[in-house]
Amino acid sequence: MQVRSDQLDAQLARGLRPLYVIHGDEPLLAQEAADSVRAAARRAGHTERSVHTVAGAHFDWSSLLGEVGAMSLFSDRRLIEIRIPGGKPGKDGSEALQRYVELLCDDVLTIVTLPRLDRTQQGSAWFLALDGAGVSVRVDPVERRALPQWLAQRLAAQGQRVEEGEAGQRTLAFFADRIEGNLLAAHQELTKLGLLYPGGVLGQEQVEQAVLNVARYDVFKLGEAVLAGQVDRALRMLDGLAAEGEAAVLVHWTLAEDLRMLWRVSQALDRGQPLPMVLREQRVWGAKEKLVERLAPRLDREALATLVQAAHTCDGLVKGLRDPAWPADPWQSLRRLVLMTVQALSPRAPATVLALTGGPRLR
């Protein structure tokens, strides 16, 4: 049985299952999900707790199997936590986990924590065995567009809210920009607001004075922002990645890969291949799949060829070469490539962007 992290409390209210698998790369939400299960376990009498961390290839799986089948020395019910930070238990671990679920009983509740799992891992025999024995909690990251609502819900939980209407939306947008990609810091900033101000309405000035700029950016999310034509967000992310010490070469590779992907998609569509097949062949899925679906009707090969050539020039710049027509600073050249791409892909690019670049526009 699989549920999202925001569905977990409702599931726990219906009764405990013997095993919970929590998987995902959002530390705050994964921690909160595990805390919810632990609290429910304590209320049900599971007061004896043991933790096992699978690190390396020499974990003692036999000891774990022995523990789940052993009688408790101190209480009637136990809580066993199995942490697999690498996400891959190995051959012995796979067999042991499948055996483990066969030994589960009413007196033992188990929490297994894992990082984000790909489709292959979720289809593995060991994961299917765990999923079949209890509940799998998928911890999804909070996307930028959902952050304002997430923040509003968290504020409401501590008795606070922003102003009504457009003013409140601006406050939430400001807050979201400052904590994007860093929910642990967002939690700290929310707690700070709860300590600084009483319950009730928070003005934008209060939020601006209290909230630090603790956003952390993902280089792959930058590509999504560019494809979506989100100019301000893309440039803010680019500046943030530079400030965080991200390698300019990696940022360029991500942007260039997207442009090459669009070029291949355009060629395939010109040959008459159906878009769903093309996207599968190019391994485009998730958020980027939806973005490319929207871009596909107006992809122009000449425009894309110019962008691919610009990416080639930028590749040399981030590796130390020079081009008299481009900025010498690698991050400034990346900024120009971002603006050129946004101009070409967005039919409604702002006039400021059009003035800064001389690149092509799609039909």
C-alpha positions in Angstrom: 0.0 0.0 0.0 1.5 3.3 -1.1 0.6 6.8 0.3 2.0 10.3 0.0 3.5 11.8 3.1 0.5 14.2 3.5 -1.8 11.2 3.6 0.1 9.4 6.4 -1.7 10.9 9.4 -5.1 9.8 7.9 -3.8 6.3 7.4 -2.4 6.1 11.0 -5.8 7.2 12.3 -7.3 4.1 10.7 -5.0 1.8 12.6 -1.3 0.8 12.6 0.2 -1.6 10.1 3.1 -3.8 11.0 5.6 -2.1 8.7 6.2 1.4 7.3 8.6 2.2 4.5 9.5 5.9 4.2 11.5 6.8 1.0 12.4 10.2 -0.4 15.1 12.9 -0.5 13.3 15.6 1.5 14.8 15.4 5.0 12.2 17.5 6.9 9.2 15.6 5.5 10.9 12.2 5.9 11.7 13.1 9.5 8.2 14.2 10.2 6.7 11.1 8.6 9.0 8.9 10.8 8.1 10.9 13.9 4.4 10.5 13.2 4.8 6.7 13.0 6.9 6.6 16.2 4.3 8.7 18.0 1.5 6.3 16.9 3.6 3.3 17.9 4.2 4.7 21.4 0.5 5.3 21.8 -0.1 1.6 20.9 2.4 0.4 23.5 5.5 -0.1 21.3 7.9 1.3 24.0 11.1 -0.7 23.3 13.0 0.7 20.4 16.1 -0.4 18.5 17.8 1.1 15.4 19.8 -0.6 12.8 21.8 1.3 10.1 22.8 -0.6 7.0 26.2 0.8 6.2 28.5 -1.0 3.8 28.5 -4.6 2.6 29.1 -6.2 6.0 25.9 -5.5 7.8 24.8 -8.4 10.1 21.4 -9.3 8.6 21.2 -12.5 10.6 21.2 -10.5 13.8 18.3 -8.4 12.6 16.4 -11.5 11.6 17.1 -12.9 15.1 15.8 -9.8 16.8 12.5 -9.6 15.0 11.8 -13.2 16.0 13.0 -12.9 19.6 10.8 -12.3 22.6 10.9 -8.8 24.2 12.7 -8.6 27.5 11.2 -5.3 28.7 7.8 -4.8 27.2 5.1 -6.5 25.2 5.6 -4.5 22.0 8.7 -3.2 20.2 9.6 -0.7 17.5 12.5 -1.7 15.1 13.9 0.9 12.7 16.0 -0.2 9.7 17.9 2.7 8.0 19.3 2.1 4.5 20.9 5.4 3.5 22.4 4.0 0.3 19.1 2.7 -0.9 20.5 -0.7 -2.0 20.6 -3.5 0.5 22.5 -5.8 -1.8 21.8 -9.4 -2.6 22.1 -10.7 1.0 20.0 -7.7 2.2 17.4 -8.3 -0.4 16.9 -11.9 0.7 17.0 -10.9 4.4 14.3 -8.3 3.9 12.1 -10.7 2.1 12.6 -13.1 5.0 12.1 -10.4 7.5 8.5 -9.6 6.4 7.6 -13.3 6.9 8.7 -13.1 10.6 6.6 -10.0 11.4 4.1 -10.3 14.3 1.6 -8.0 16.1 4.1 -7.2 18.8 6.7 -5.7 16.4 6.3 -2.5 14.4 9.0 -1.7 11.8 10.1 1.5 10.1 12.4 1.2 7.1 13.9 4.5 5.9 15.4 4.9 2.4 16.4 7.7 0.1 14.5 8.4 -3.1 14.1 5.2 -5.1 14.0 4.9 -8.9 11.5 2.8 -10.8 13.9 -0.2 -10.9 14.4 -0.1 -7.1 10.6 0.2 -6.5 10.1 -2.8 -8.7 12.7 -5.0 -6.9 11.7 -8.1 -5.0 12.8 -6.7 -1.6 10.8 -3.4 -2.0 7.7 -5.2 -3.2 7.9 -7.5 -0.2 8.2 -4.5 2.2 5.3 -2.7 0.4 3.1 -5.8 0.5 3.6 -6.2 4.3 2.6 -2.7 5.2 2.6 0.9 4.0 5.0 2.7 1.7 5.2 6.5 2.3 6.5 8.4 -0.6 8.1 11.7 0.4 7.9 14.1 -2.5 9.7 17.4 -2.6 7.6 20.6 -2.4 7.8 22.2 -5.8 8.3 26.0 -6.1 4.7 26.6 -7.3 3.3 24.7 -4.2 5.6 26.5 -1.6 3.3 29.5 -0.9 0.4 27.2 0.0 2.7 24.9 2.0 4.0 27.9 4.0 0.4 29.2 4.6 -0.6 25.8 6.0 2.4 25.8 8.3 1.7 29.3 9.5 -1.9 28.4 10.1 -0.8 25.4 12.2 1.0 27.8 14.6 -1.9 30.3 14.7 -0.5 32.8 12.2 -1.5 33.9 8.7 -0.5 36.5 6.1 -2.8 39.4 5.0 -5.7 38.7 2.7 -5.5 39.2 -1.1 -2.6 40.3 -3.2 -0.5 41.6 -0.3 -0.6 38.2 1.4 0.3 36.5 -1.9 3.3 38.8 -2.3 4.4 38.0 1.3 4.2 34.2 0.6 6.0 34.6 -2.7 8.8 36.5 -0.9 9.0 33.8 1.8 9.1 31.0 -0.8 11.9 32.7 -2.8 14.0 32.8 0.4 13.7 29.1 1.4 13.2 27.3 -1.9 14.9 23.9 -1.9 15.7 24.0 1.8 12.7 22.9 3.9 14.7 22.3 7.0 15.7 26.0 7.0 12.1 26.8 6.1 10.9 25.0 9.3 13.4 27.0 11.3 12.2 30.3 9.8 8.6 29.4 10.5 9.5 28.5 14.1 11.3 31.9 14.4 8.2 33.7 13.2 6.1 31.8 15.8 8.5 33.0 18.6 8.9 36.6 17.4 5.3 37.4 16.8 2.0 36.5 18.5 -0.8 34.7 16.7 -2.7 36.5 14.0 -1.8 38.4 10.9 1.8 38.8 9.8 2.6 41.8 7.5 5.2 41.6 4.7 7.6 43.8 6.6 7.6 41.5 9.6 8.3 38.5 7.4 11.0 40.3 5.5 12.8 41.3 8.7 12.7 37.8 10.1 13.3 35.5 7.2 16.8 34.9 6.1 17.8 34.0 2.5 18.4 30.3 3.0 17.3 29.0 -0.4 19.3 26.1 -1.8 19.1 25.4 -5.5 19.2 22.2 -7.6 21.0 22.5 -10.9 18.4 20.2 -12.5 15.6 22.5 -11.3 17.4 25.3 -13.1 16.8 23.5 -16.4 13.1 23.1 -15.6 12.8 26.9 -14.8 14.5 27.7 -18.2 12.2 25.4 -20.1 9.2 26.9 -18.3 10.3 30.4 -19.3 10.6 31.6 -15.7 13.2 34.3 -16.3 13.5 35.8 -12.8 13.5 32.4 -11.1 16.1 31.0 -13.5 18.5 33.9 -13.0 18.0 33.8 -9.2 18.8 30.1 -9.2 21.9 30.7 -11.4 23.2 33.3 -9.0 22.4 31.0 -6.1 24.3 28.1 -7.6 27.3 30.3 -8.2 27.2 31.6 -4.6 27.0 28.0 -3.3 30.1 27.0 -5.2 28.5 24.8 -7.8 30.8 23.9 -10.7 30.0 26.1 -13.8 30.8 23.0 -15.9 28.0 21.0 -14.3 25.5 23.8 -14.7 26.5 24.2 -18.4 26.2 20.5 -19.0 22.7 20.5 -17.6 21.6 23.4 -19.8 23.3 22.0 -22.9 21.8 18.5 -22.4 18.3 20.0 -22.4 19.1 21.9 -25.7 20.4 18.8 -27.3 17.4 16.9 -26.1 15.1 19.5 -27.7 17.1 19.3 -30.9 16.6 15.5 -31.1 12.9 15.8 -30.3 12.5 18.3 -33.1 14.3 16.0 -35.6 12.2 13.1 -34.5 8.9 15.0 -34.9 10.0 16.2 -38.3 10.3 12.6 -39.3 6.7 12.0 -38.2 7.3 10.1 -35.0 4.6 10.5 -32.4 5.6 12.7 -29.4 4.9 10.1 -26.7 7.3 7.7 -28.4 9.9 10.4 -28.9 9.8 11.4 -25.2 10.2 7.8 -24.1 13.2 7.4 -26.4 14.8 10.6 -25.1 14.1 9.5 -21.5 12.1 12.6 -20.8 9.6 12.3 -18.0 8.2 14.0 -14.9 8.1 17.8 -14.9 10.2 18.1 -18.0 7.9 15.8 -19.9 5.0 18.2 -19.4 7.2 21.2 -20.3 8.4 19.6 -23.5 4.9 18.6 -24.5 3.9 22.3 -24.3 7.0 23.4 -26.3 6.8 20.8 -29.0 4.3 22.5 -31.3 6.5 25.5 -31.8 10.0 23.9 -31.9 12.0 25.3 -34.8 15.1 23.5 -36.0 16.9 26.6 -37.1 16.4 28.3 -33.7 17.5 25.2 -31.9 20.6 24.8 -34.1 21.6 28.4 -33.0 21.1 27.5 -29.4 23.1 24.3 -29.6 25.9 26.3 -31.2 25.7 28.8 -28.5 25.9 26.0 -25.9 29.0 24.7 -27.7 30.7 28.2 -27.5 29.7 28.4 -23.8 31.2 25.0 -23.2 34.6 26.4 -24.1 34.1 29.5 -22.0 33.4 27.6 -18.8 36.5 25.5 -19.5 38.8 28.5 -19.7 38.7 29.4 -23.4 37.8 32.9 -24.7 35.4 34.2 -27.4 35.4 37.9 -28.2 31.6 37.9 -28.7 30.9 36.4 -25.3 31.6 37.5 -21.7 34.9 36.2 -20.3 33.4 35.2 -16.9 31.9 31.7 -17.0 28.9 32.6 -15.0 28.1 35.6 -17.1 28.3 33.4 -20.2 25.9 31.0 -18.6 23.6 33.9 -17.8 23.6 34.8 -21.5 22.9 31.2 -22.5 19.9 31.1 -20.1 18.5 34.4 -21.4 19.0 33.2 -25.1 17.2 30.0 -24.3 14.3 31.7 -22.5 13.9 34.1 -25.4 13.8 31.3 -27.9 11.4 29.0 -26.0 9.0 31.5 -24.5 6.6 33.3 -26.9 6.0 35.9 -24.2 9.5 36.6 -23.0 9.9 40.0 -21.3 11.1 42.9 -23.4 14.2 43.2 -21.2 15.2 39.7 -22.1 14.7 40.4 -25.8 16.9 43.4 -25.6 19.7 41.6 -23.8 20.0 38.8 -26.4 20.2 38.6 -30.1 19.2 35.0 -30.2 16.4 33.3 -32.3 12.7 33.1 -31.5 10.7 30.0 -32.1 7.6 30.1 -34.3 
